[in-house]
Amino acid sequence: MLRFARFLLVPLLLIAAVLVGLALTSRPSAPPAVLSGFSDQPLVIAHRGGRGLWPENSLFAFERASSLDVDMLEMDLRLSRDGELVVIHDKTVDRTTNGNGPVADLDLAELQALDAGYRWSADGGESFPYRGQGVRIPTFAEVLERFPEQPKALEIKVPDVGMEERLCDLLTAHGQRDKVIVASFYDRTLQRFRESCPDVATAAGPGSVRLLVALDWIGLGRTLSPSYQVLQIPPSHGDLRVASPSLLRTAHERGLNVQLWTINEQPEMRQLLDMGAHGLITDYPDRALQLLGRSTRISSLSDQ
């Protein structure tokens, strides 16, 4: 029995030593430059520019969200057939424009000839106020040129097509490496982007989120040294509660800025902020601003 106890004790001691070593050498993430200008007030992040208020992922939406004085603009990036980074969420243009077909099968000129306000409606299809108003799919370069000082949350939507290097090059050319957070649902895409642009803030990929949740669940969250600076997560995934008080405490300890998506109702906004969320990614940034006691008046608009 004694020999058996010693047999068990050795690996347990080794495991304990490893865990202690990890805890002693782990380092929290450093605050990213893109968030350095903000106070402790929660961030209001306009999801696709505020898709509940105007046509998503358009210069029109970004202009108005910026004039609402939101803290960040969130947007999605894909590649056109001729290799231009364009701002659109879906794989196809069908849902948001008067066209059809995959984004990747259309040249930039074909994409920008489409009406990106064609299908937007606030009343379930009774009216379409932005049809024929010149709303189109923008290039990411146009967004950078129009909003050089506005912090932006970017999602790379397509893996394995070289978007990481193209994005890094554009950010560098426009001097905006310190103005963005880059996210993706593809871990390898994020890794490639970090290798290309190591000083640009990134969000946790799905594998990193799962690891953080698992470590928190077994009480080992403090052993993590994040390779990312931002945790963008939904409150729940299926039946699994992701944004628990424990997870948010662990994320805070690891130096992570926690941003919850997509939060559209004020009671849930309040609940998540009370839990410790640093930011709300929302289709209705006016609701979040109102909840925080900030102005919901559009301050100024430049020419479209």
N, C-alpha and C positions, 0 to 999 in steps of 0.2 A: 504493500500500500504506500509506504514511504517513497519507494522508487517511482511509483506511478505519479505521486504528487510532485516529485522533483521533475519528472518528465513533462508535466503540464506547466510547472512554474517557469521553466526556462523560456518557452515561446511567449508566455504571458509577459514576462519581464522584458523580452525583446520588443514586443509590441508596445508596451508602456514606454520604453526608452525612445522608440521611434516617434510616438505621439508627443512625448515631452519635447523631443528635438524639433518636431514640426511646429509646435506651439511657440517655442523660444525663437525660432528663426523666421516664422511667418511675418509678413509685413502687410499692413493695410494698403489699399490703393491711395495714391496721392490725388488731391482734387484736380480735375482737369481745367485747363485754361478757359475753355468755353463757358464754364460756370463761375469763373472767378469774379465776375462783375455783379453777381446777384447777392442779395442779402439772404437771411434765413427764411424769408417769406416763401411759401410754396410756389412752384413754377406752374404757369398755365401754358400748356403746349397744344397748339392748334393742330389736331389730327387731320392730315391732308389739307391743311389750311383752314379747317373748320367746315367739314363736308356737310354738316347739318344746316349750315347757313348760306352756302353758295357753292358753285361747282368745284368739286375737289381737285386738288393738285394743279391748280391753274394760277397764273400770275394775278388774275382777278381775285381769287381767294386769298392768296398770300398778301396782296396789297391791303385788303380789308382787314385781315387778321392782324397784320402789322400795325395798321392804323387804330385797331382796338387796343394796342399796346400789350399784346400777348408777349410772353417771355421767349417762346421758341416756336418756329414753324416746323411741322413734321411733314415729310414727303417721301415718295417711293421712286426708285430709279430703275430703269430698264434701258436696253440698247435697241436702237432702230436697226433696220437691215444694213444701212450704210455706216453703222458704227457710232452714232451720236447718242450720248447719254440724254435720255428724255425722262420727264417726270410724269409717271402714270402708274397706277396700282396694279391693274389687272393684266393678265397675260394677253388678253385681247382688248380691242377698242369697243366692243359691242355694247357694254353696259353704260358707258359714259358719253359716247359720241354718236353721230349719225352714220358711222361707218361700221365695218365688220372685218374680222380677221385678226390674226396674231400681230402684236406690236413688232415682233422680230421679223415679220415678213413685209413690213412697210418701210420705205425710205422716209427720212425726216420730212421732205417736202409733202409726201402723201399724208403723214401723220398731222402735220400742221395745217393741212387743208381741211381737216375735219372740224366740226363744231363740237367743242368739248363742253358746251353748256346745253347741248341739245336735250338731254334726258333729265336734267335736274329739275325737281319739283318739290315744293314744300307742302303740297296739299294732295298727295297721293295720285298725281297725274291729272288733276283738274286743269292745271295751268303749267306752263313752262316759260317762266319769265326771262330766261337767259338764252333762249334760242335766237340765233341770228344776231347776237350781240358781240360777236368777234372774240368769244372765249375759245382759246385753243390749247393744245398740248404744248407746254414749254420745254425748251432744252434746259438742262441743269445749268449750263453756262449763262443763260438768260436770268435764271434765278440768282446766281452769284453776282451778276452785274447789277441787278435791280435792288438786291438786299445785302449789300456788302457787310453791314454791321449787325444784321439780325442773326442771332444764334439759330441753328437749324439741326433738326434730328433727321438723319437720312437712313433709309432702309434699302440695302442692295437686294433686289428681288430675284436675280438670276445668277446661279453659280456657274463657274467654269467657262465663262466667255470673256475673261480679261477685264471685267469691270473694275476690279480693285485698283489696277495700275492706272486706268483711265481716270478714275475718280481722284486718286492721289495727285495725278498730274494737273487736273483742273483746279483742285484746291490750292495747289502750290502756285500755279500761274496767276490765280486771283488773290493770293495772299490771305487765304481764309482757312488755313489748317487749324487755327485756334478758334474757329467759329462753328464747329460742327461736332456732333456725336454720330458715329456710324454704327448701324445695327444690321443684322441679317439673321434669317432663320437657318443659315448654313454655317456651321462651325468652321469648315475649311475656308470659306470665303472670308470670314473675319480674320482667320490666321494669316491668310495671304495679304489682306489689307494692312494688318499690323506690321507685317514684314516690309511692306512698301512705304507706309506712313507711320512709323513707330511713335511719333509724338502726337498723333491725332487721337482724341478720345473715342472709345468704343463701348458698346453695350455688351452684356453677356450674351453669348449664343445659347441655343437650346441645351447643348451638352453641359455648359458651364452652369446654367440655371439648375439642371437636374442634380449636378454635383453639390451645389450650394444647398439645395433643399435636403439632400440626403445627409450631408454633414451636419446641418442644423438639427435634423431629426434625431441623430444619434449623439448630439451634444458636442460635436467636434468642429463647429463652424470657425472657431478661432485658429484652427490649423491652416486655414486657406490664405494663400497669397494671390489675390485676383490679378489676372492679366488684363482686366477691363476696369472701367471707372464708374459705369452706370449699370443699374439693374432695371431693365424695362420688362415688366411682367403683367399679366392679367391677374385680377383678384382670384380667379378660379380657372381650372382647366378640366373640363368634364365635371366629374364628381370630386376632384381633388382641389382643396383649398390651397392656393399657392401663397397668397399674401397674408400669411399669419403674423400675429404680433411677434412671435419668436423669430421668424425669418427676417422681418424688418429690423429687429434689434441686432441680429447677427450681421445683416448688411450694413447697418450703421457702424458697427464695431470694425468692420472691414473697410471702412472709408467709402462705401458705395452710395451714390446718389440714386434713390429709389423712385422710379416713375411708373405709375400704374396706367394701364390701357384696357379698353377704351371706355372712359367713365363719363356718362352723359347725364346722370340724374343727381341732383344736389344732395339728397340724403346719403347716397353712396359716396359722393365726393367728401362729405363731412366725416363719414365713418372712416374712410381711408386716411384722410389727413390727421384725424385724431389718433390713428394707429401709428402714424409716423411717416407717411408718404411724403417725399420731397417734391413731387410733381404729379400733375394730372394731364394725361393725354386724352383730349376730348374732341368730339365732333361739334360741341357747343361751347366754345371758349367764353362766350358772354355769360353763360351760367356759372362757370367757375370763377370768373372775375367778380360777378355779383356776390357770390358766396363769400369771397375774400374781402368784400367791401371796397373793391376797386371799380373804377369807372367802366361803363359799358358803352360809352359814347365814342363813335368813330371820330378821331381827332382831326385827321387831315388825309387827303388823298392826292397823289400825284397823277399826272395824265396817264391813261392806259394806252 
